[in-house]
Amino acid sequence: MDLNKVFENNEKWIADKLALNNNYFGELGKGQNPELLYIGCSDSRVTAEELMGAEPGEVFVHRNIANMISGIDLNAMSVVEYAVTHLRVKHVIVCGHYACGGVKAAMQSADLGVLNGWLRNIRDVYRIHKLELNGIKDEEKKYDRLVELNVKEQCVNLIKTAAVQKAYRDRGLQVHGWVFDVHTGRLIDLKINFEKYLIDIMEIYHLD
């Protein structure tokens, strides 16, 4: 990509926004009040706001390889804490996508250097669900199913956090698991049963 083109595109975007609302950037500069926290993959094909048709200021976004939520990842935990406790978002969305390179890499036994530690989290998802996954003979379908199961397990990791538990008790915060199908452009709601997961893990992970 020609970087000069990026700045040309930026000028056009500014002009388009001002044509619709002369005070667009004045209003944007007053602050943010998003209702959604979106946690997605860093994959260049999966653009959070665009696929939801959202405007700047409507979605707080965190992205990393394979949309992971790890309790020892200070970046992810800081995003969750800030969005849930301070911005008081109403919904937290974990969105994976089919054809995810991170998930595919985790299915292989290759040594990927510094990525090994990160991908181990996805391999743990495979370990938890290996009976189901090993029963799928079609490799592409197995790959797609691991994408879905990874989203569900990252939702569980969110539910383990104090910020999410407190916000659920105090004001009904909801956690959702989605998958973006890069082959069709559609968002698929995995219908995460937030309350069921919460009840299942509360014996061990309950935090006042």
C-alpha positions as CSV (number, residue, x, y, z in Angstrom):
1,M,0.0,0.0,0.0
2,D,1.3,3.5,-0.9
3,L,1.4,5.4,2.3
4,N,0.8,8.7,0.5
5,K,-2.6,7.2,-0.5
6,V,-3.4,6.6,3.2
7,F,-3.2,10.4,3.9
8,E,-5.2,11.1,0.7
9,N,-7.9,8.7,1.9
10,N,-7.8,10.4,5.3
11,E,-8.5,13.8,3.8
12,K,-11.4,12.4,1.8
13,W,-12.8,10.8,4.9
14,I,-12.6,14.1,6.8
15,A,-14.4,15.9,3.9
16,D,-17.1,13.2,3.8
17,K,-17.7,13.5,7.5
18,L,-17.8,17.3,7.5
19,A,-20.2,17.2,4.6
20,L,-22.7,15.3,6.7
21,N,-22.1,17.2,9.9
22,N,-20.0,20.3,10.1
23,N,-19.3,19.7,13.8
24,Y,-18.5,16.0,13.5
25,F,-15.0,16.2,14.9
26,G,-16.0,18.8,17.6
27,E,-18.5,16.2,18.9
28,L,-16.0,13.4,18.5
29,G,-13.5,15.2,20.7
30,K,-15.9,15.6,23.6
31,G,-15.3,12.0,24.7
32,Q,-16.6,8.4,24.2
33,N,-19.6,6.5,25.4
34,P,-19.5,3.1,23.7
35,E,-22.0,0.4,24.7
36,L,-19.9,-2.4,23.2
37,L,-16.5,-3.9,24.0
38,Y,-15.3,-5.9,21.0
39,I,-12.5,-8.4,21.4
40,G,-11.4,-9.7,18.1
41,C,-8.5,-11.1,16.1
42,S,-5.7,-8.9,14.6
43,D,-6.3,-10.5,11.2
44,S,-6.2,-7.8,8.6
45,R,-9.4,-9.1,6.9
46,V,-11.5,-8.7,10.1
47,T,-12.2,-5.0,10.7
48,A,-14.4,-4.6,13.8
49,E,-16.3,-1.4,13.2
50,E,-16.8,-2.0,9.4
51,L,-18.3,-5.5,9.7
52,M,-20.8,-4.2,12.3
53,G,-21.5,-0.9,10.5
54,A,-20.4,1.0,13.6
55,E,-19.2,4.6,13.7
56,P,-16.2,6.0,15.6
57,G,-17.1,6.3,19.3
58,E,-19.6,3.4,19.3
59,V,-17.3,0.4,20.0
60,F,-14.3,0.0,22.3
61,V,-11.9,-2.4,20.5
62,H,-9.2,-4.8,21.5
63,R,-7.5,-7.1,19.0
64,N,-4.8,-9.8,19.3
65,I,-3.9,-13.0,17.6
66,A,-6.9,-15.4,17.7
67,N,-9.0,-13.1,20.0
68,M,-7.5,-14.5,23.3
69,I,-8.4,-13.5,26.8
70,S,-5.7,-14.5,29.2
71,G,-5.7,-13.5,32.9
72,I,-2.0,-12.9,32.7
73,D,-2.2,-10.6,29.7
74,L,-2.1,-7.2,31.2
75,N,-3.0,-5.5,28.0
76,A,-6.2,-7.5,27.6
77,M,-7.1,-7.3,31.3
78,S,-6.5,-3.5,31.3
79,V,-8.9,-3.2,28.3
80,V,-11.6,-5.3,30.0
81,E,-11.2,-3.4,33.3
82,Y,-11.4,0.0,31.6
83,A,-14.2,-0.8,29.3
84,V,-16.4,-2.6,31.9
85,T,-15.6,-0.6,35.0
86,H,-15.0,2.9,33.7
87,L,-16.8,3.1,30.3
88,R,-19.5,0.9,31.7
89,V,-20.2,-0.9,28.4
90,K,-23.4,-3.0,28.3
91,H,-22.1,-5.8,26.1
92,V,-18.7,-7.6,25.8
93,I,-18.3,-9.4,22.5
94,V,-15.6,-12.0,21.7
95,C,-15.5,-12.4,17.9
96,G,-13.4,-15.1,16.2
97,H,-13.3,-15.8,12.5
98,Y,-13.1,-18.8,10.2
99,A,-9.8,-19.2,8.4
100,C,-7.9,-17.9,11.5
101,G,-4.2,-18.3,11.1
102,G,-3.6,-18.4,14.8
103,V,-6.0,-21.2,15.4
104,K,-4.7,-23.2,12.4
105,A,-1.1,-22.8,13.7
106,A,-2.2,-24.1,17.1
107,M,-3.5,-27.3,15.4
108,Q,0.0,-28.0,14.1
109,S,3.0,-29.4,16.0
110,A,5.6,-27.0,14.5
111,D,7.9,-24.9,16.7
112,L,6.9,-21.3,16.1
113,G,9.3,-19.6,18.5
114,V,7.9,-16.8,20.5
115,L,4.4,-17.7,19.3
116,N,4.5,-21.0,21.2
117,G,3.5,-19.5,24.5
118,W,0.6,-17.6,23.0
119,L,-0.6,-20.5,20.9
120,R,-0.5,-22.8,23.9
121,N,-3.7,-21.2,25.1
122,I,-5.5,-22.3,22.0
123,R,-3.9,-25.8,22.3
124,D,-5.4,-25.9,25.8
125,V,-8.8,-25.3,24.2
126,Y,-8.1,-28.3,21.9
127,R,-7.1,-30.4,24.9
128,I,-10.3,-29.6,26.7
129,H,-12.5,-30.5,23.7
130,K,-10.3,-33.1,22.1
131,L,-12.9,-35.9,22.1
132,E,-15.3,-33.8,20.0
133,L,-12.6,-32.4,17.8
134,N,-10.9,-35.7,17.1
135,G,-14.2,-37.1,16.1
136,I,-14.4,-34.6,13.2
137,K,-12.6,-36.2,10.2
138,D,-12.8,-33.3,7.8
139,E,-9.8,-31.1,8.7
140,E,-11.5,-27.8,7.6
141,K,-14.6,-28.6,9.6
142,K,-12.4,-29.4,12.6
143,Y,-10.6,-26.1,12.1
144,D,-13.9,-24.2,12.0
145,R,-15.1,-26.0,15.1
146,L,-11.9,-25.1,17.0
147,V,-12.5,-21.5,16.1
148,E,-16.0,-21.7,17.6
149,L,-14.8,-23.5,20.7
150,N,-12.0,-21.0,21.2
151,V,-14.5,-18.2,21.2
152,K,-16.6,-20.0,23.8
153,E,-13.6,-20.6,26.1
154,Q,-12.5,-17.0,25.8
155,C,-16.0,-16.0,26.9
156,V,-15.5,-18.2,29.9
157,N,-12.2,-16.5,30.6
158,L,-14.0,-13.2,30.6
159,I,-16.6,-14.5,33.0
160,K,-13.8,-15.5,35.4
161,T,-12.8,-11.8,35.9
162,A,-14.0,-9.8,38.8
163,A,-14.9,-6.8,36.6
164,V,-17.3,-8.8,34.5
165,Q,-18.9,-10.6,37.5
166,K,-19.4,-7.4,39.4
167,A,-20.9,-5.6,36.3
168,Y,-23.2,-8.5,35.7
169,R,-24.5,-8.4,39.3
170,D,-24.8,-4.6,39.5
171,R,-26.2,-3.7,36.0
172,G,-26.7,-6.8,33.9
173,L,-23.6,-6.8,31.7
174,Q,-23.8,-9.4,29.0
175,V,-21.0,-11.5,27.3
176,H,-21.5,-12.7,23.7
177,G,-19.5,-15.1,21.4
178,W,-19.6,-14.4,17.7
179,V,-17.8,-15.8,14.6
180,F,-17.2,-13.8,11.5
181,D,-17.4,-15.9,8.3
182,V,-14.7,-14.5,6.0
183,H,-16.2,-16.5,3.1
184,T,-19.7,-14.9,3.3
185,G,-19.2,-11.7,5.4
186,R,-21.8,-12.8,7.9
187,L,-21.6,-12.5,11.7
188,I,-22.7,-15.7,13.4
189,D,-24.0,-15.5,17.0
190,L,-22.8,-18.7,18.9
191,K,-25.6,-18.1,21.4
192,I,-23.4,-18.2,24.5
193,N,-25.5,-18.9,27.6
194,F,-23.8,-16.4,29.8
195,E,-25.8,-17.2,32.9
196,K,-25.2,-21.0,32.6
197,Y,-21.5,-20.5,32.2
198,L,-21.5,-18.2,35.2
199,I,-23.3,-20.7,37.4
200,D,-21.0,-23.5,36.2
201,I,-17.8,-21.7,37.2
202,M,-18.9,-19.8,40.3
203,E,-17.9,-22.5,42.7
204,I,-14.3,-22.0,41.8
205,Y,-14.1,-18.5,40.2
206,H,-16.6,-16.5,42.2
207,L,-15.1,-13.1,43.1
208,D,-16.8,-10.6,45.4
